[in-house]
Amino acid sequence: MNVWDEVPQEYIAIIKDQLGALEDKTERHNNLEQIVGRRWMPKPLWAVRNYDHDGIEAWEKLSGIPSSHSRITPYCIYIHVPFCRARCGYCDCYAFPLSKNEQRHIQQYTDALVQEIEMWGSQELLKERIISTVHFGGGTPLMLGISNLDRIVNALKHNFCFSSKTELAFETTSSMLTEEILASFNQLGFSRIHIGVQSLQEDVRKKIGRRESPKTVLEKIRCAVRFGWIVSTDVIIGLPGYRNPGILDDLDSLMENGVEGFSIYELVQSPRNRLFFDQFHLTQQPILDKFIMFQTAFQHLLKHGFENCLYNHLSKHRDKNLYFTSPSRHEDLLGIGTIADGYFGNFQYRHSTYLAYLKSISEKNPGFEGGLVRSAAEDVYRQLEVEIRSGKPDPLVFVANIGYEKSMDLFAKWIRLKMICVDPSGDSCTLTPNGAWFIGKLLSDAAENIDTTTFIY
């Protein structure tokens, strides 16, 4: 099947233009399949170098850090819930299924989260800073049940400063979503939901283990919209049998039913989903086909008025994607729960895996694996990374951090490769679908221009 035959005529010239910009005319053998396959995502800082502090030391350090920040500066909260009803074969998240015999974990984990919330809440100046958003991710947060989530939200409201603008959001599968749950969460103040639809195509849903009919999924989305909620979902390029006609039909159906935000990304192989890749021979998928499908989905959303609010998230209307865009607002992140990351200023910390986290909480500390202080060079990289990931990199931030000449050379290169474009006003830049696809390359380019011989990404 020729992927170009599946691309609507109105997008072909645009995509070929994007693709043509990547061709290196100096290469003797110019293979587009190889060119678009040269992509990667850089690892987080804690994964590429040792921690500066162990878990106990990190908590001691953090006990003073939040107090050093302005009490008027907002920050956001992320809470990780690692449970699911069943393990999806394609998923590479830190999550595991619970059987009926393991329901005790739900109560234990809820207790642990509340204890950690209270530990953070003991810091008075942290309590005075307004929360911009609380985001429950996973896993499937609804696995905790309404009563436990009610308890967690009440603990958050008791210990931290919420305003009328604080957004509560959570991720879920459609199968666990009911009108009763939406009504209960509405009462708790939730207003944004990310629903893991993955696909509305019956054959694809069967392969990935989704049991609900597309009709039922869309009914649940409409129900959330009737409650006034912001609804977002994802487009996963590379699911077995998921091709352009189905992807575009799904985008149209989801838009028609009120979805206001879409995250577009490629299904990536990891140790957690390797068997799924083997089962459906996904490593044999031509990378060029996936690049063209990614481009087509991106262009389709742009055509319908969606705009970048993150490098791979397009939204319209009310969807500000507050948790994922918080770095662009220079907000700190209070991560809570197993494997959750967080940072205050230049101090980053990470929680331990599940059993170690529970053990640490029982010993009256928040269960950190470790913490680190970003060096001056790492701080520079962080600022450039935030700009690139925002989808709207500001050249002035680059100039301030790496100098005028290096910045102009970088932006000229990215414009030539059509990874960014200058907005018609001339006042700002936006990542193109090329830039979203090659986000790792842009980050590596930025890192290479930081003046240090010891800073490696």
Solvent accessible surface area in square Angstrom, and as a share of the most:
residue,aa,sasa,rsa
1,M,178,0.79
2,N,82,0.42
3,V,7,0.04
4,W,55,0.19
5,D,118,0.61
6,E,24,0.11
7,V,9,0.05
8,P,38,0.24
9,Q,148,0.66
10,E,97,0.43
11,Y,6,0.02
12,I,32,0.16
13,A,75,0.58
14,I,81,0.41
15,I,0,0.00
16,K,106,0.45
17,D,77,0.40
18,Q,15,0.07
19,L,10,0.05
20,G,27,0.26
21,A,21,0.16
22,L,13,0.06
23,E,58,0.26
24,D,58,0.30
25,K,161,0.68
26,T,125,0.73
27,E,52,0.23
28,R,220,0.80
29,H,145,0.65
30,N,55,0.28
31,N,64,0.33
32,L,46,0.23
33,E,60,0.27
34,Q,104,0.46
35,I,11,0.06
36,V,0,0.00
37,G,36,0.35
38,R,111,0.41
39,R,59,0.22
40,W,117,0.41
41,M,91,0.41
42,P,27,0.17
43,K,128,0.54
44,P,65,0.41
45,L,13,0.06
46,W,66,0.23
47,A,45,0.35
48,V,67,0.39
49,R,71,0.26
50,N,129,0.66
51,Y,59,0.22
52,D,71,0.37
53,H,36,0.16
54,D,78,0.40
55,G,11,0.11
56,I,107,0.54
57,E,76,0.34
58,A,0,0.00
59,W,43,0.15
60,E,113,0.51
61,K,102,0.43
62,L,0,0.00
63,S,52,0.34
64,G,44,0.42
65,I,38,0.19
66,P,0,0.00
67,S,47,0.31
68,S,89,0.58
69,H,51,0.23
70,S,57,0.37
71,R,134,0.49
72,I,148,0.75
73,T,42,0.25
74,P,52,0.32
75,Y,0,0.00
76,C,0,0.00
77,I,0,0.00
78,Y,30,0.11
79,I,0,0.00
80,H,8,0.03
81,V,0,0.00
82,P,0,0.00
83,F,0,0.00
84,C,22,0.13
85,R,147,0.54
86,A,52,0.40
87,R,78,0.28
88,C,31,0.19
89,G,35,0.33
90,Y,18,0.07
91,C,26,0.16
92,D,61,0.31
93,C,57,0.34
94,Y,45,0.17
95,A,10,0.08
96,F,59,0.25
97,P,58,0.36
98,L,15,0.07
99,S,56,0.36
100,K,185,0.79
101,N,133,0.68
102,E,59,0.27
103,Q,83,0.37
104,R,139,0.51
105,H,24,0.11
106,I,19,0.10
107,Q,86,0.38
108,Q,84,0.37
109,Y,0,0.00
110,T,0,0.00
111,D,46,0.24
112,A,3,0.03
113,L,0,0.00
114,V,12,0.07
115,Q,61,0.27
116,E,0,0.00
117,I,0,0.00
118,E,90,0.40
119,M,31,0.14
120,W,0,0.00
121,G,4,0.04
122,S,79,0.51
123,Q,18,0.08
124,E,113,0.51
125,L,55,0.27
126,L,0,0.00
127,K,59,0.25
128,E,78,0.35
129,R,1,0.00
130,I,74,0.38
131,I,0,0.00
132,S,18,0.12
133,T,1,0.00
134,V,0,0.00
135,H,3,0.01
136,F,1,0.00
137,G,0,0.00
138,G,12,0.12
139,G,17,0.16
140,T,6,0.04
141,P,1,0.00
142,L,6,0.03
143,M,21,0.10
144,L,3,0.02
145,G,30,0.29
146,I,53,0.27
147,S,88,0.57
148,N,20,0.10
149,L,1,0.01
150,D,48,0.25
151,R,95,0.35
152,I,0,0.00
153,V,0,0.00
154,N,76,0.39
155,A,13,0.10
156,L,0,0.00
157,K,86,0.36
158,H,147,0.65
159,N,13,0.07
160,F,10,0.04
161,C,44,0.26
162,F,48,0.20
163,S,44,0.28
164,S,121,0.78
165,K,179,0.76
166,T,16,0.09
167,E,17,0.08
168,L,5,0.02
169,A,1,0.01
170,F,1,0.01
171,E,40,0.18
172,T,8,0.05
173,T,28,0.16
174,S,4,0.03
175,S,53,0.34
176,M,24,0.11
177,L,1,0.00
178,T,63,0.37
179,E,109,0.49
180,E,123,0.55
181,I,24,0.12
182,L,2,0.01
183,A,40,0.31
184,S,31,0.20
185,F,2,0.01
186,N,58,0.30
187,Q,158,0.70
188,L,19,0.10
189,G,38,0.37
190,F,5,0.02
191,S,41,0.27
192,R,7,0.02
193,I,0,0.00
194,H,32,0.14
195,I,0,0.00
196,G,11,0.11
197,V,3,0.02
198,Q,13,0.06
199,S,1,0.01
200,L,12,0.06
201,Q,50,0.22
202,E,114,0.51
203,D,82,0.42
204,V,1,0.01
205,R,5,0.02
206,K,171,0.72
207,K,83,0.35
208,I,6,0.03
209,G,42,0.40
210,R,39,0.14
211,R,217,0.79
212,E,33,0.15
213,S,45,0.29
214,P,24,0.15
215,K,145,0.61
216,T,44,0.25
217,V,0,0.00
218,L,26,0.13
219,E,72,0.32
220,K,36,0.15
221,I,1,0.00
222,R,92,0.34
223,C,11,0.07
224,A,0,0.00
225,V,54,0.31
226,R,168,0.61
227,F,61,0.25
228,G,39,0.37
229,W,2,0.01
230,I,16,0.08
231,V,0,0.00
232,S,0,0.00
233,T,0,0.00
234,D,11,0.06
235,V,5,0.03
236,I,3,0.02
237,I,0,0.00
238,G,2,0.02
239,L,0,0.00
240,P,6,0.04
241,G,44,0.42
242,Y,8,0.03
243,R,58,0.21
244,N,0,0.00
245,P,70,0.44
246,G,11,0.11
247,I,0,0.00
248,L,15,0.08
249,D,86,0.44
250,D,5,0.03
251,L,1,0.01
252,D,47,0.24
253,S,33,0.21
254,L,5,0.03
255,M,34,0.15
256,E,143,0.64
257,N,24,0.12
258,G,24,0.23
259,V,5,0.03
260,E,16,0.07
261,G,0,0.00
262,F,0,0.00
263,S,20,0.13
264,I,0,0.00
265,Y,82,0.31
266,E,20,0.09
267,L,12,0.06
268,V,88,0.50
269,Q,74,0.33
270,S,25,0.16
271,P,128,0.81
272,R,125,0.46
273,N,2,0.01
274,R,123,0.45
275,L,132,0.66
276,F,12,0.05
277,F,10,0.04
278,D,72,0.37
279,Q,121,0.54
280,F,48,0.20
281,H,115,0.51
282,L,6,0.03
283,T,89,0.52
284,Q,138,0.61
285,Q,48,0.21
286,P,66,0.41
287,I,34,0.17
288,L,37,0.18
289,D,21,0.11
290,K,16,0.07
291,F,0,0.00
292,I,0,0.00
293,M,4,0.02
294,F,4,0.02
295,Q,0,0.00
296,T,0,0.00
297,A,0,0.00
298,F,1,0.00
299,Q,17,0.08
300,H,15,0.07
301,L,0,0.00
302,L,67,0.33
303,K,114,0.48
304,H,70,0.31
305,G,44,0.43
306,F,4,0.02
307,E,113,0.51
308,N,9,0.04
309,C,31,0.19
310,L,22,0.11
311,Y,30,0.12
312,N,20,0.10
313,H,2,0.01
314,L,0,0.00
315,S,9,0.06
316,K,55,0.23
317,H,132,0.59
318,R,110,0.40
319,D,3,0.02
320,K,121,0.51
321,N,5,0.02
322,L,36,0.18
323,Y,36,0.14
324,F,94,0.39
325,T,15,0.08
326,S,2,0.01
327,P,34,0.21
328,S,50,0.32
329,R,88,0.32
330,H,148,0.66
331,E,11,0.05
332,D,10,0.05
333,L,15,0.08
334,L,0,0.00
335,G,0,0.00
336,I,0,0.00
337,G,0,0.00
338,T,0,0.00
339,I,26,0.13
340,A,2,0.02
341,D,49,0.25
342,G,1,0.01
343,Y,29,0.11
344,F,1,0.01
345,G,31,0.30
346,N,60,0.31
347,F,3,0.01
348,Q,33,0.15
349,Y,4,0.01
350,R,36,0.13
351,H,0,0.00
352,S,12,0.08
353,T,68,0.39
354,Y,11,0.04
355,L,129,0.64
356,A,45,0.35
357,Y,0,0.00
358,L,31,0.16
359,K,129,0.55
360,S,20,0.13
361,I,3,0.01
362,S,77,0.50
363,E,99,0.44
364,K,151,0.64
365,N,23,0.12
366,P,0,0.00
367,G,0,0.00
368,F,11,0.05
369,E,77,0.34
370,G,0,0.00
371,G,0,0.00
372,L,1,0.01
373,V,58,0.34
374,R,26,0.09
375,S,55,0.35
376,A,85,0.66
377,A,21,0.16
378,E,17,0.08
379,D,41,0.21
380,V,31,0.18
381,Y,8,0.03
382,R,51,0.19
383,Q,85,0.38
384,L,0,0.00
385,E,27,0.12
386,V,16,0.09
387,E,26,0.12
388,I,0,0.00
389,R,62,0.23
390,S,18,0.12
391,G,0,0.00
392,K,89,0.38
393,P,0,0.00
394,D,54,0.28
395,P,31,0.20
396,L,133,0.66
397,V,39,0.22
398,F,0,0.00
399,V,44,0.25
400,A,87,0.68
401,N,39,0.20
402,I,18,0.09
403,G,32,0.31
404,Y,141,0.54
405,E,136,0.61
406,K,66,0.28
407,S,0,0.00
408,M,67,0.30
409,D,99,0.51
410,L,9,0.05
411,F,9,0.04
412,A,56,0.43
413,K,59,0.25
414,W,0,0.00
415,I,76,0.39
416,R,157,0.57
417,L,28,0.14
418,K,69,0.29
419,M,3,0.01
420,I,2,0.01
421,C,60,0.36
422,V,76,0.44
423,D,32,0.17
424,P,146,0.92
425,S,81,0.52
426,G,51,0.49
427,D,124,0.64
428,S,43,0.28
429,C,8,0.05
430,T,17,0.10
431,L,3,0.01
432,T,12,0.07
433,P,5,0.03
434,N,0,0.00
435,G,0,0.00
436,A,3,0.03
437,W,1,0.01
438,F,6,0.02
439,I,3,0.01
440,G,0,0.00
441,K,52,0.22
442,L,0,0.00
443,L,1,0.01
444,S,20,0.13
445,D,8,0.04
446,A,0,0.00
447,A,10,0.08
448,E,137,0.62
449,N,34,0.17
450,I,15,0.08
451,D,124,0.64
452,T,45,0.26
453,T,136,0.79
454,T,116,0.68
455,F,26,0.11
456,I,141,0.72
457,Y,79,0.30
